[in-house]
Amino acid sequence: MNPLMLVLAMSAGQGPVGAPPAVRPGTLPLSIPVAGLPGQPPTPMPMTEVKKVEEPKAEEPPAEEPPAAPVYLLERSLRETWLGKTMADNNLRVYGWTAMNYSVSTNSITNLPMTFNDQPQAYQMNQNWLHFEKAIDSSKDEFQWGLVTDWILPGTDSRFTIARGLFNGQTGNYQFDLYQAYLQAFLPNLGGKGTTVKVGKFSTHCEYEVVQAVDTPFVSKSYLFQYNPFTHTGVWATTQLNDTWSVSNGFATGSDTFIDPANRLTYLGQVKWAPPEGKTTALFNTVITRPDFDVAENFAFYNVYNAQVIHKFTDKFTYVIDATYSNMNNVPGVGASDWYGAANYFIYKLTDTITTTVRAEVFEDSEGVRTGFRGLYTEVTAGVAWSPKPGLIVRPSVRYDNNANSNAFEGKNDMWSAAFEMIFRW
């Protein structure tokens, strides 16, 4: 083929015989030869820029919000009213419960030194409880203030919980008690992750059990709990050092004393270890004062050293050990005295609505100063908590008590008892 015909053929888009096949559509070669004059090498075409197509990112699941606090009858009734909306806007809450029980035992007059269901073969309304609070949220990095009040209006439990100097002149089976009344503030810039300060009358930090019926395992209380402090009046500051450690310090007028001649400067302390992803929590608590019995005021001042370990073996099974040593000096007719022991709790959640608990305890009242009878107490309590509806808790339980050294139970050294408890939350 002469050169002129070759040029004409290439200009028409025809390749010469033996030419490589055309590039397939969709391919991107580095260069495409373009015909030039005869004898000249092909001129490369600049490579077309290829942009990387990014795959769409998978949407991250939304962060889980903590479950909302349950709302019971009183708040539900107020929800759509002006008062209810105003309270919600200002982070105010009001709710309560009525706790009652019927107990039987092998005693005929009293179950003491067991409390709070101390009356055998009898019905007791233990607590008609009213809680009001302006809550604070320590996860927010800002100053906040709040308050808490808790009332028993009325109940037989008040006979044991009333502090010296506040409504302690009452008589009778059913009494009123302002169990807690304090202001609180969150100071985000004080300490590692902020500090919460309480000022007023507040529940003790010692012991695993509490007075509040909805937050404690049985209507009957352990000896460790019932013969150590219930409340303090003063100031209490908790600093969250990091995600795991917190420390608390405070000063009070004593244990179970409000503003009264029977006041004595008392130090309160706590160290808490609670890894956020761990299964174990450990606490060490102290109440330290001059532990001398006040003869003039007929009032007990004593030191308390308390340790607790809570371990969650599985999502259903939790074990707790609560151990305490307390001591007091200059007790009339006795001198130095101490009382100490340990309570074990085996808690198993059968279903979302049924939880079983067994408590096994030993308690030594060396001189009988706290219970009225010296010696080593042992008690075992077993019960079930069933909540068929969010506002109802049904708790039957059985208990065995023994004092190896004294006839502490109406002239006997042991006692069997059973209680049927119901709690209505409103």
C-alpha positions in Angstrom: 0.0 0.0 0.0 1.5 3.3 -1.0 1.9 6.0 1.7 -0.9 8.2 0.4 -3.5 5.4 0.6 -2.3 4.5 4.1 -2.8 8.0 5.4 -6.3 8.2 3.8 -7.3 4.8 5.3 -6.2 5.9 8.8 -8.0 9.2 8.5 -11.1 7.3 7.7 -10.8 5.3 11.0 -9.6 2.0 9.4 -6.6 0.2 10.8 -4.0 -1.3 8.7 -3.9 -5.1 8.3 -2.4 -6.6 11.4 -3.1 -3.6 13.6 -4.0 -4.3 17.3 -7.7 -4.5 18.1 -9.4 -1.2 19.2 -9.5 -0.5 23.0 -12.8 -1.8 24.5 -15.2 0.8 25.8 -14.8 1.5 29.5 -11.1 0.7 29.7 -8.6 3.5 30.7 -5.2 2.9 29.1 -2.2 4.9 30.1 -1.9 6.4 26.6 -3.7 6.1 23.2 -1.5 6.4 20.1 -2.7 9.1 17.7 -1.6 8.9 14.0 0.8 11.5 12.8 2.7 12.1 9.7 4.4 9.1 8.1 7.6 8.2 9.9 6.7 10.1 13.2 6.1 8.2 16.4 2.6 8.3 17.9 2.0 11.2 20.2 0.7 10.0 23.6 -2.6 11.5 24.8 -2.5 12.8 28.4 -4.0 10.3 30.9 -7.5 11.3 32.0 -7.5 11.9 35.8 -9.3 9.2 37.7 -11.2 10.2 40.8 -11.5 7.6 43.6 -15.1 7.0 44.4 -15.5 6.8 48.2 -18.0 4.2 49.5 -20.7 5.7 51.7 -19.9 5.3 55.4 -22.2 3.1 57.4 -24.3 5.2 59.8 -23.2 4.9 63.4 -25.9 3.7 65.7 -27.2 6.4 68.0 -25.7 6.5 71.4 -27.8 4.7 74.0 -29.5 7.0 76.4 -29.8 5.9 80.0 -33.2 4.4 80.8 -35.7 7.0 82.0 -36.7 6.9 85.7 -40.0 5.2 86.2 -43.0 7.4 86.7 -45.6 6.4 89.2 -49.2 7.4 90.0 -48.6 10.8 91.6 -46.4 12.1 88.8 -48.6 10.6 86.1 -51.6 12.4 87.6 -49.7 15.7 87.5 -48.1 15.3 84.1 -50.5 17.3 82.0 -51.3 19.9 84.6 -49.6 23.3 85.0 -47.9 22.1 88.2 -46.6 18.9 86.5 -45.2 20.8 83.5 -43.6 23.4 85.7 -42.0 20.6 87.8 -40.7 18.8 84.7 -39.2 22.1 83.4 -37.3 22.6 86.6 -36.2 19.0 87.1 -38.4 18.5 90.2 -39.8 15.1 91.2 -42.3 13.9 93.8 -43.3 10.3 94.5 -43.6 7.9 97.3 -44.8 4.5 98.5 -46.7 2.7 101.2 -45.0 -0.3 102.7 -46.8 -2.7 105.1 -46.3 -6.2 106.5 -47.9 -8.9 108.5 -45.5 -10.9 110.6 -45.7 -14.1 112.7 -43.1 -15.6 115.0 -42.5 -18.0 117.8 -42.5 -15.0 120.2 -45.7 -13.7 121.5 -45.1 -10.1 122.7 -42.2 -8.7 120.7 -39.6 -9.8 118.0 -37.0 -7.5 119.4 -34.0 -7.4 119.2 -35.1 -7.9 115.5 -36.4 -4.8 113.8 -38.3 -3.3 111.9 -41.1 -5.9 111.9 -40.8 -6.1 115.6 -44.5 -7.0 116.4 -45.5 -10.7 116.2 -48.9 -11.8 114.9 -49.6 -8.2 113.9 -50.1 -5.9 110.9 -47.7 -2.9 110.6 -47.7 0.0 108.1 -44.0 0.4 108.2 -43.7 3.4 105.9 -45.9 6.0 104.2 -43.0 7.6 102.4 -43.0 10.9 100.6 -39.9 11.9 98.5 -39.4 15.3 96.9 -36.3 16.3 95.0 -34.7 18.7 92.6 -32.2 16.4 91.0 -28.7 17.1 89.7 -26.9 15.4 86.8 -23.2 15.1 87.5 -22.6 14.0 83.9 -23.1 17.6 82.8 -20.1 19.8 83.1 -21.9 22.8 84.7 -22.7 24.1 88.2 -26.0 22.7 89.4 -27.9 22.8 92.7 -30.7 20.6 94.1 -32.5 19.5 97.2 -33.9 16.3 98.7 -36.5 15.7 101.4 -37.8 12.3 102.6 -40.7 11.9 105.0 -42.3 9.0 106.8 -45.9 10.2 107.0 -46.4 8.2 109.3 -45.1 4.7 109.9 -43.9 2.3 112.6 -40.4 2.4 111.2 -40.1 6.0 112.6 -39.7 4.6 116.1 -36.3 3.4 115.1 -35.2 6.1 112.6 -36.0 9.4 114.4 -32.9 11.5 115.2 -32.3 13.1 118.6 -33.4 16.7 118.4 -36.0 16.4 115.6 -39.5 15.2 116.4 -38.1 12.8 119.0 -40.8 13.7 121.6 -43.4 11.5 119.9 -45.1 8.5 121.5 -47.2 5.7 120.1 -46.8 3.1 117.4 -47.1 5.4 114.4 -44.8 8.4 114.3 -43.6 11.0 111.7 -40.0 11.4 110.7 -38.2 13.9 108.5 -35.7 11.2 107.5 -33.7 13.4 105.0 -33.6 17.1 104.3 -30.6 18.5 102.5 -29.4 21.0 99.9 -26.9 19.7 97.3 -24.6 21.3 94.7 -22.5 19.9 91.9 -19.2 21.7 91.4 -17.7 20.5 88.1 -14.3 22.2 88.5 -13.5 20.9 91.9 -11.7 17.6 91.9 -11.0 15.2 89.0 -14.5 14.9 87.5 -16.4 17.2 89.9 -17.6 17.2 93.4 -21.1 16.9 94.9 -21.7 18.6 98.2 -24.7 17.9 100.6 -25.6 20.1 103.5 -28.3 19.1 106.0 -29.6 15.8 107.3 -28.8 12.8 105.1 -28.8 9.0 105.2 -25.6 7.3 106.4 -23.0 6.0 103.9 -22.4 2.9 106.0 -23.9 -0.5 105.5 -25.4 -2.2 102.4 -29.0 -2.0 103.6 -31.1 1.2 103.7 -34.2 2.4 105.5 -36.1 3.0 102.2 -38.4 0.0 101.7 -38.1 -0.1 97.9 -34.3 -0.2 98.0 -33.6 -2.8 100.6 -34.0 -6.6 100.4 -36.3 -7.4 103.3 -38.7 -5.8 105.8 -36.5 -7.2 108.6 -33.1 -5.6 108.9 -29.6 -7.1 109.6 -28.2 -6.6 113.0 -25.3 -4.7 111.4 -27.7 -2.2 109.9 -30.2 -1.7 112.8 -27.5 -1.2 115.5 -25.4 1.3 113.6 -26.2 4.8 112.3 -29.2 5.7 110.2 -28.6 9.4 109.5 -26.1 12.2 110.0 -26.6 16.0 110.1 -23.8 18.1 108.7 -21.9 18.4 105.4 -20.8 15.6 103.0 -18.7 16.0 99.8 -18.1 13.3 97.2 -15.3 13.8 94.6 -15.2 11.6 91.5 -11.4 11.4 91.0 -11.8 9.4 87.7 -14.0 6.8 86.2 -13.0 4.3 88.8 -12.2 6.0 92.1 -14.2 8.4 94.3 -13.6 9.8 97.8 -16.0 11.3 100.2 -15.4 13.4 103.3 -17.7 15.2 105.8 -18.4 16.4 109.3 -21.5 15.8 111.3 -23.1 16.4 114.7 -22.9 12.7 115.5 -24.9 9.7 114.5 -28.7 9.9 114.6 -28.6 13.3 116.3 -29.9 16.6 114.7 -29.3 19.9 116.5 -29.3 19.0 120.1 -27.2 19.3 123.3 -26.2 15.7 122.5 -24.0 16.9 119.6 -20.3 16.0 119.1 -18.0 16.8 116.1 -17.9 13.6 114.0 -15.8 12.8 110.9 -17.4 10.9 108.0 -15.3 9.3 105.3 -15.5 6.9 102.3 -13.3 5.5 99.6 -15.0 3.8 96.7 -13.6 1.7 93.9 -16.1 1.0 91.0 -14.6 0.3 87.6 -17.3 1.3 85.0 -16.8 -1.9 83.0 -16.0 -4.1 86.0 -18.1 -6.5 87.9 -16.9 -5.6 91.4 -17.4 -2.6 93.6 -15.6 -2.1 96.9 -16.1 0.5 99.6 -14.5 1.4 102.9 -16.6 3.7 105.2 -15.8 5.4 108.5 -17.6 7.4 111.2 -15.0 8.7 113.7 -15.6 10.8 116.9 -14.6 10.7 120.5 -16.3 7.4 121.2 -17.4 8.1 124.8 -20.9 7.6 126.1 -22.5 10.9 127.0 -23.8 10.3 130.5 -25.3 13.7 130.9 -27.4 13.4 127.8 -27.8 9.6 128.0 -26.6 9.3 124.4 -24.2 6.9 122.6 -21.3 8.2 120.5 -19.2 5.5 118.8 -16.8 4.9 116.0 -17.8 2.8 112.9 -15.5 1.0 110.4 -17.4 -0.6 107.5 -16.3 -2.5 104.4 -18.4 -3.7 101.5 -17.7 -5.7 98.4 -20.3 -6.2 95.7 -19.5 -8.7 92.9 -21.7 -9.5 89.9 -20.9 -13.1 88.9 -23.5 -13.0 86.0 -26.3 -10.8 84.8 -28.5 -12.8 87.2 -26.4 -13.6 90.2 -24.9 -11.0 92.6 -23.0 -11.5 95.9 -22.5 -8.9 98.6 -20.5 -9.0 101.8 -21.0 -6.2 104.4 -18.7 -6.2 107.4 -18.6 -3.6 110.3 -16.7 -3.0 113.5 -18.0 -0.4 116.0 -16.7 0.6 119.5 -17.6 2.9 122.4 -16.0 3.7 125.7 -17.2 4.7 129.2 -20.5 3.0 129.0 -22.0 3.1 132.6 -21.6 -0.2 134.4 -19.7 -1.7 131.4 -16.8 0.5 130.4 -15.4 -0.3 126.9 -17.8 -2.0 124.5 -17.7 -3.2 120.9 -20.0 -4.9 118.4 -19.1 -6.3 115.0 -20.1 -8.8 112.4 -20.6 -9.6 108.7 -23.7 -10.1 106.5 -23.6 -12.1 103.3 -26.2 -11.5 100.5 -26.9 -14.0 97.7 -29.1 -12.3 95.1 -30.5 -14.2 92.1 -32.8 -12.6 89.5 -35.0 -15.4 88.2 -37.0 -13.2 85.8 -37.5 -9.5 85.1 -40.1 -9.5 87.8 -38.9 -12.1 90.4 -35.7 -11.8 92.5 -34.7 -14.2 95.3 -32.4 -13.1 98.1 -30.7 -15.0 101.0 -29.0 -13.1 103.8 -26.7 -15.0 106.2 -25.2 -13.0 109.1 -23.1 -13.3 112.2 -23.1 -10.4 114.8 -21.2 -10.2 118.1 -22.6 -7.8 120.8 -19.8 -8.3 123.2 -21.3 -6.7 126.3 -25.0 -6.5 125.1 -24.8 -2.7 124.9 -26.6 -2.4 121.6 -29.2 -5.3 121.6 -29.7 -5.7 125.3 -28.2 -9.2 125.3 -24.6 -10.1 125.1 -23.4 -12.8 122.8 -23.0 -14.0 119.2 -26.1 -13.7 117.1 -26.6 -15.6 113.9 -29.5 -15.1 111.5 -30.5 -16.4 108.1 -33.3 -14.8 106.1 -34.7 -16.0 102.7 -37.2 -14.2 100.6 -38.7 -13.5 97.2 -39.5 -10.1 95.7 -42.2 -10.2 93.0 -43.2 -7.1 91.0 -46.1 -8.1 88.8 -46.8 -4.4 88.0 -44.3 -1.5 88.1 -46.0 0.0 91.1 -46.3 -3.1 93.2 -43.8 -5.2 95.1 -44.8 -8.4 97.0 -42.1 -9.8 99.4 -42.7 -12.8 101.5 -39.7 -13.9 103.7 -38.8 -16.3 106.5 -36.1 -15.8 109.1 -34.2 -17.7 111.9 -32.4 -16.0 114.7 -30.1 -17.5 117.4 -28.0 -16.1 120.2 -25.5 -18.7 121.4 -24.9 -17.0 124.8 -28.1 -15.4 125.9 -31.8 -16.0 125.9 -32.5 -12.9 123.9 -35.9 -13.9 122.4 -38.5 -13.9 125.2 -36.4 -16.2 127.4 -35.3 -18.4 124.5 -32.1 -18.4 122.6 -33.7 -18.6 119.2 -36.7 -17.4 117.2 -38.4 -18.3 113.9 -40.4 -15.6 112.1 -42.1 -15.0 108.7 -43.3 -11.8 107.1 -45.6 -11.0 104.2 -44.8 -7.5 102.9 -46.5 -5.4 100.2 -45.2 -2.1 98.8 -47.5 0.2 96.7 -45.5 2.8 94.8 -47.4 6.0 94.0 
